[in-house]
Amino acid sequence: MNYIPYADIARIMAAFAVVLLHVAGARLIREDIGSLNFVWAAVYDCAMRWSVPLFIMLSGMLFLNKAKKLSIKTLYGKNALRLVTAFLFWSYVYNLYNFYAQYRNVGKAALEALKNVHNGAMHLWFIFVILGLYFVLPFVKKMCEGLTKGEAEGFVLMSMAVTFLPKTLTSFKVFEPLVAYIGKFEVCYAAGYVGMFVAGWYVATFERSKKEIMISYLLGIVSFLYMLVTTVYFSIERGVIADEFMSFKSITAFLMACAVLVWCKSKFEKKPFTRKMRSNLAFYSKYTFGIYLIHELFLNISTAKGWFVLPSMPFIGIVIEACIIFGVSLVVTGIITALPFGKYIS
């Protein structure tokens, strides 16, 4: 399978975007709803919501590629096993941190962390999504091998209709009958994140006209604005954060991810990369999973200690704090990866 530089660029961008949105989210819940600082935190949080969907799309782009030889033994014995070991290890680490903060006793914290190892940190839900996609991957790959561009678009649109659209409309009472009606179809095969998985393969496989590319950008921008306005408006109206509009399963997050991947492909696909540039991209790209796993620990420590950067100026402080946490996570991931067992947990 040929090396695809723009995929690594997109993966690195997504890793930083995850850190940025989590830093912004930590600020969001601490700001007075409706304040200017609250709005700034919401801007960054909403603007980075394409990150996790993009990770899923990149996985589909890689595994559904015709040139990618798929071995069931490798898929379940290597790829899936790595996800399981990474989940168990980091679930234990996060539980240990949380229980020690609660009990201030290492022994008791270690025991409680072990008893609750099946309940990982909130951001580790992503591992279950990827494992679920691995289960259906052989069948989806067979399906994609015979799809035309139009058929692929039809499948992605169906997925949007049964999964992402209802999630986007669920907060509006006027759409309750429509959401309930869509749910009756129970098109499970096209539901969930399979549509994102296939969409990543679709973007990489088929060419788009300049008009289609511009439409993708426009939909991405409109989606961000819709997400931001609805989140801020309903948060102020309710007095609590209306986080359902920022869901990774919303059609807005999906369209934003599509726009970013289309941009990466159109911008970098035909760009000449030297061997050194390719090597550097591959080097940093391989650490993105580890960064995703570990960054939340440093964010939790920073938040618990009150180490907010420029708390009165979140529009600058959020970015600086995200850069610091991203950099520290990158270094620690590199150290862990160098250990004999590092590849199983990072």
Beta strands, then each sheet from edge to edge (+ up, - down):
end
